[in-house]
């Protein structure tokens, strides 16, 4: 049992932990994991305020997680609720007050909020103790809600300890600052994507969010199987998620006649189009952070092939000429192959092709999923890293849920 001083030290360290991340999705995951660990909560959720409502953005639940096969993730749907006194989260967001409820099935008679039992009835779960905090920004605004469910002690559900409330409140305030910063980073990236979308209608926010989210899931499954440390995986997921969103940003420098051609490109046009990899990487050639490095690697390498038949190959980023010793018989750069291709490039290649095949284009209809999966299987060991292809199929249920979350409007 920690004393007050030890709890304060721990909560400060948790705040430092979340400050290391920049991507909003990774931050939400980390916030909920750390908050649950601090109070030993069985489950929890985070709601983010968007357009005057609360969006159910991230959730964890050990009760359901234990029922899944090892390595599988909990699948959930996102939805929005009103900010009013009808729900616990809505009340907390609207009033800016913390709620610590020992049993949501036995609310005080004077409670102005209520608990919807429908989810418990459908899922055969029993929500009991609930600790809900507003996520307040440095300016005092409400950015969302952190909700922790079912404090556990010796496998029994107990009320959340009143003495832990100040510590969680401190953590929630730090979490809100981290979320606000990450939202600003995501907004900047999406503005760049919108600029690209003005040039290339295929380069939408939904598309890049899907590709980036797919890539993170595939990478995590692949890295776990290879025994990469949890800390290393978390750090890499953070920069991969952001860098993957900008995988095709180099297309802003390609002429409209090629970029917007409503048909397949001829060989000369295709040669110009392939330069988007180099042009994209050049945008991040001044490396100020690990994000810049990841974005440059992804932009340059996401069209390389496992069998060495991809592009742009072993070239000098400035001159675009082959690296000495990597020329073919025609003097062109040979493609990188197998593990010469950085992992971030290999994983985004899979995510990008999967999304492209599943999406409608000016020159093609969306493929049926069975045809997409058959194509990907056939390209394992040829176009794609076979181990990463195996990781893709191991998390296909999560991939499908991501596709539903980021639909084209």
C-alpha positions in Angstrom: 0.0 0.0 0.0 1.6 3.3 -1.1 1.6 6.3 1.3 0.7 9.8 0.2 4.2 10.8 -0.7 4.7 7.7 -2.8 1.4 8.2 -4.6 2.4 11.8 -5.4 5.7 10.6 -6.8 4.0 8.0 -8.9 1.4 10.3 -10.3 4.1 12.8 -11.3 6.0 10.0 -13.0 2.8 9.0 -14.9 2.5 12.6 -16.1 6.0 12.5 -17.4 5.3 9.2 -19.1 2.4 10.6 -21.2 4.4 13.7 -22.0 6.7 11.5 -24.1 4.1 10.8 -26.8 2.8 13.1 -29.6 0.2 11.1 -31.4 -3.4 11.5 -30.1 -4.3 7.8 -30.4 -1.2 6.6 -28.6 -1.8 9.2 -25.8 -5.4 8.1 -25.2 -4.3 4.5 -24.9 -1.5 5.4 -22.5 -3.6 7.7 -20.4 -6.2 5.1 -19.8 -3.7 2.3 -19.1 -1.8 4.4 -16.6 -4.9 5.7 -14.8 -6.4 2.3 -14.5 -3.1 0.9 -13.1 -2.9 3.6 -10.5 -6.4 2.8 -9.0 -6.5 -0.9 -10.1 -9.6 -0.3 -12.2 -10.9 -3.2 -14.2 -12.0 -1.0 -17.1 -12.2 2.5 -18.3 -13.1 4.9 -21.2 -12.1 8.3 -22.5 -14.5 10.6 -24.1 -13.2 13.6 -26.2 -15.3 16.7 -26.7 -16.0 17.3 -30.4 -18.5 19.7 -31.9 -20.4 20.2 -28.6 -20.7 16.4 -27.9 -18.7 13.7 -26.2 -17.1 11.2 -28.5 -16.5 7.8 -27.0 -12.9 7.6 -28.2 -11.0 4.8 -26.4 -11.8 2.0 -24.0 -10.2 -0.9 -22.1 -11.9 -3.7 -20.2 -9.9 -6.6 -18.6 -13.1 -8.6 -18.1 -13.6 -9.0 -21.9 -9.9 -8.9 -22.7 -9.3 -12.1 -20.7 -11.9 -13.9 -22.9 -9.9 -13.2 -26.1 -7.1 -15.2 -27.5 -3.5 -14.1 -26.5 -2.5 -11.1 -28.6 -6.0 -10.2 -29.7 -7.4 -6.7 -29.0 -10.8 -5.6 -27.8 -13.0 -4.4 -30.7 -15.3 -1.5 -29.9 -17.4 1.1 -31.8 -17.2 4.8 -31.3 -20.3 6.9 -30.7 -21.2 10.3 -29.4 -23.4 11.4 -26.4 -24.8 14.7 -25.4 -23.3 16.9 -22.8 -26.1 17.1 -20.3 -27.2 15.6 -17.0 -28.7 12.5 -18.6 -25.5 10.5 -18.4 -22.6 10.4 -15.9 -20.0 11.4 -18.5 -22.3 14.1 -19.8 -22.9 15.5 -16.3 -19.2 15.6 -15.6 -18.4 17.4 -18.9 -21.2 19.8 -18.4 -20.6 20.7 -14.8 -16.8 20.2 -14.7 -17.1 18.2 -11.5 -15.7 14.8 -10.5 -18.1 12.0 -9.6 -17.1 9.0 -7.5 -20.0 6.6 -7.4 -19.8 3.4 -5.3 -22.6 1.6 -7.2 -24.2 3.1 -10.4 -27.2 0.8 -9.9 -27.9 2.5 -6.6 -27.6 6.2 -7.3 -28.6 8.8 -4.7 -32.3 9.8 -4.9 -31.4 13.4 -5.6 -29.0 12.5 -8.5 -29.8 14.5 -11.6 -27.9 12.1 -13.8 -28.6 8.5 -14.6 -26.8 5.3 -15.6 -27.9 3.4 -18.8 -27.9 -0.3 -18.0 -28.4 -1.4 -21.6 -24.8 -2.1 -22.4 -24.4 -4.2 -19.2 -27.5 -6.2 -20.2 -26.3 -6.8 -23.7 -22.7 -7.7 -22.8 -23.5 -9.6 -19.5 -21.2 -7.2 -17.7 -21.8 -5.6 -14.3 -20.7 -2.0 -13.9 -20.5 -1.0 -10.3 -18.0 1.5 -9.0 -17.3 4.4 -11.3 -14.8 7.3 -11.0 -15.3 10.0 -13.6 -13.1 13.1 -14.0 -13.3 16.1 -16.4 -10.2 16.6 -18.5 -9.6 20.3 -18.1 -7.1 22.3 -20.2 -4.7 24.9 -18.8 -7.3 27.5 -19.6 -10.0 25.7 -17.7 -12.0 24.4 -20.7 -13.3 20.9 -20.8 -11.6 18.8 -23.5 -13.1 15.5 -22.5 -13.9 13.0 -19.7 -11.8 10.2 -18.1 -14.0 7.4 -16.7 -12.6 4.5 -14.6 -14.8 1.5 -13.9 -14.8 -1.1 -11.1 -12.0 -0.7 -8.7 -10.7 -4.2 -7.8 -9.2 -5.7 -4.6 -8.6 -9.4 -4.3 -10.8 -10.0 -7.4 -13.7 -8.2 -5.7 -15.2 -4.9 -7.0 -14.9 -2.1 -4.4 -15.6 1.7 -4.4 -12.8 3.9 -5.6 -10.9 5.3 -2.6 -11.7 8.9 -1.8 -8.1 9.6 -0.9 -7.0 8.8 -4.5 -9.2 11.5 -6.0 -6.7 14.4 -5.8 -4.0 12.3 -7.4 -6.3 11.2 -10.3 -7.4 14.8 -10.7 -3.8 15.9 -11.0 -3.1 13.2 -13.5 -6.3 14.1 -15.5 -5.1 17.7 -15.7 -1.8 16.6 -17.1 -3.6 14.2 -19.5 -5.7 17.1 -20.8 -2.6 19.1 -21.6 -1.1 16.1 -23.4 -4.3 15.5 -25.4 -4.6 19.2 -26.3 -1.0 19.2 -27.6 -1.6 16.0 -29.5 -4.8 17.4 -31.1 -2.9 20.4 -32.3 -0.2 18.1 -33.9 -2.9 15.9 -35.5 -4.7 19.1 -36.8 -1.4 20.4 -38.4 -0.9 17.0 -40.1 -4.5 17.0 -41.4 -4.1 20.5 -42.8 -1.1 19.3 -44.8 -3.3 16.4 -46.0 -6.1 18.8 -46.9 -3.5 20.7 -49.0 -2.6 17.4 -50.7 -6.3 16.6 -51.2 -6.7 19.8 -53.2 -4.2 18.3 -55.6 -5.1 14.6 -55.3 -8.7 13.8 -54.4 -7.6 10.3 -53.2 -5.5 11.8 -50.5 -8.2 12.3 -47.9 -8.1 12.5 -44.1 -10.0 9.3 -43.9 -7.6 7.5 -46.2 -4.4 8.6 -44.3 -6.0 7.9 -40.9 -6.9 4.3 -42.1 -3.4 3.7 -43.6 -1.7 5.0 -40.4 -3.9 3.1 -38.1 -3.5 -0.2 -40.1 0.3 0.3 -40.1 0.4 0.7 -36.3 -1.6 -2.5 -35.7 0.4 -4.5 -38.2 3.7 -3.2 -36.7 2.7 -4.0 -33.1 1.7 -7.6 -34.0 4.9 -8.1 -35.9 7.1 -6.5 -33.3 5.5 -8.5 -30.4 6.2 -11.7 -32.2 9.9 -10.7 -32.7 10.3 -10.0 -29.0 10.8 -6.2 -29.3 10.4 -4.5 -25.9 7.2 -2.9 -25.0 8.9 0.5 -24.5 10.4 0.3 -28.0 7.1 -0.7 -29.5 5.3 2.2 -27.9 7.9 4.7 -29.0 7.9 3.4 -32.5 4.0 3.3 -32.7 4.0 7.0 -31.8 6.2 8.2 -34.7 4.9 5.6 -37.1 1.3 6.7 -36.7 2.1 10.3 -37.5 4.7 9.6 -40.2 2.4 7.1 -42.0 -0.3 9.8 -42.4 2.2 11.7 -44.6 3.3 8.8 -46.8 2.1 10.4 -50.1 2.7 14.0 -49.2 5.3 14.2 -52.1 2.4 14.1 -54.5 1.8 17.8 -54.0 4.8 18.4 -56.3 3.4 16.2 -59.2 1.7 17.9 -62.1 -2.1 17.9 -62.2 -2.2 16.3 -65.6 -0.6 13.2 -64.1 -2.0 13.4 -60.6 -5.6 13.8 -61.6 -5.6 11.7 -64.8 -8.8 9.6 -64.6 -7.2 6.5 -66.1 -4.0 4.5 -65.7 -0.7 6.3 -66.3 1.5 5.6 -69.3 5.1 4.6 -68.7 6.5 8.2 -68.9 3.7 9.5 -66.6 4.4 6.7 -64.2 8.1 7.5 -64.1 7.1 11.1 -63.0 4.6 9.8 -60.5 7.2 7.6 -58.9 9.2 10.7 -57.9 6.7 11.5 -55.2 8.6 9.1 -52.9 11.8 11.2 -53.2 10.0 14.5 -53.1 8.1 13.5 -50.0 11.3 12.4 -48.2 13.0 15.6 -49.0 10.4 17.5 -47.1 11.8 15.9 -43.9 15.5 15.9 -44.9 16.2 18.3 -42.1 15.9 15.9 -39.2 14.7 17.8 -36.1 13.0 14.8 -34.4 12.3 11.1 -34.6 9.0 12.0 -36.3 10.9 13.7 -39.1 13.1 10.6 -39.5 10.1 8.3 -39.5 8.2 10.4 -42.0 11.2 10.6 -44.4 11.7 6.8 -44.2 8.1 6.1 -44.9 7.7 8.5 -47.8 10.9 7.2 -49.5 10.3 3.5 -48.9 6.6 2.6 -49.0 6.7 1.6 -52.7 9.8 -0.7 -52.3 9.1 -4.4 -52.7 10.3 -7.4 -50.7 11.6 -9.0 -54.0 13.6 -5.9 -55.0 11.3 -4.8 -57.9 10.0 -1.6 -56.2 11.0 2.0 -56.4 12.8 4.4 -56.0 15.6 1.9 -54.9 19.1 2.7 -53.8 19.3 6.4 -54.8 20.9 9.6 -53.6 18.0 11.7 -52.2 19.4 14.9 -53.7 20.7 13.9 -57.1 18.2 11.1 -57.5 21.1 9.1 -59.1 21.9 5.5 -58.1 24.1 4.9 -55.1 27.4 3.6 -56.5 27.3 -0.2 -56.7 23.5 -0.4 -56.9 23.0 0.1 -60.6 21.4 -2.4 -62.9 22.5 -3.1 -66.5 20.7 0.0 -67.8 22.3 2.2 -65.2 19.1 2.6 -63.1 19.0 2.2 -59.3 18.2 -1.3 -58.1 15.3 -1.6 -55.8 15.8 -2.3 -52.1 14.8 -5.8 -51.1 13.9 -7.8 -48.0 15.3 -6.3 -44.9 17.2 -3.6 -46.8 13.8 -1.9 -46.7 13.3 -0.2 -43.3 10.4 -1.8 -41.2 8.3 1.4 -41.4 8.5 1.3 -45.2 7.5 -2.4 -45.3 4.5 -2.0 -43.0 3.1 1.1 -44.7 3.4 -0.7 -48.0 0.9 -3.3 -46.8 -1.4 -0.8 -45.2 -1.5 1.4 -48.3 -2.1 -1.3 -50.8 -4.8 -2.9 -48.6 -6.6 0.5 -48.4 -6.2 1.2 -52.1 -7.7 -2.1 -53.1 -10.6 -1.7 -50.7 -11.3 1.8 -52.0 -13.0 3.1 -55.2 -10.8 5.0 -57.6 -11.5 7.0 -60.8 -10.2 4.0 -62.8 -11.6 1.1 -60.7 -14.3 0.0 -58.3 -13.5 -1.2 -54.8 -12.5 -4.8 -54.7 -14.4 -7.4 -52.8 -12.7 -8.1 -49.5 -12.1 -11.8 -50.3 -10.3 -10.7 -53.5 -8.2 -8.2 -51.6 -7.1 -10.8 -49.0 -6.4 -13.4 -51.7 -4.2 -10.8 -53.5 -2.3 -9.9 -50.3 -1.7 -13.6 -49.5 -0.3 -14.2 -53.0 2.1 -11.3 -52.6 3.6 -12.4 -49.3 7.3 -13.0 -50.0 7.1 -11.1 -53.4 5.7 -7.6 -52.9 5.4 -7.8 -49.1 7.4 -8.9 -46.1 6.0 -12.4 -45.4 6.3 -12.0 -41.6 4.5 -8.7 -41.7 1.8 -10.2 -43.9 1.3 -12.8 -41.3 1.0 -10.1 -38.7 -1.6 -8.4 -40.9 -3.9 -11.4 -40.9 -3.4 -12.0 -37.2 -5.0 -8.5 -36.5 -7.5 -8.5 -39.4 -10.5 -8.0 -37.0 -8.9 -4.8 -35.7 -8.1 -3.7 -39.3 -11.8 -4.1 -40.2 -12.9 -2.1 -37.2 -10.5 0.7 -38.1 -12.0 0.8 -41.6 -15.5 1.4 -40.1 -14.2 4.2 -37.9 -12.6 6.2 -40.7 -15.1 6.2 -43.5 -15.2 8.6 -46.4 -17.8 11.4 -46.0 
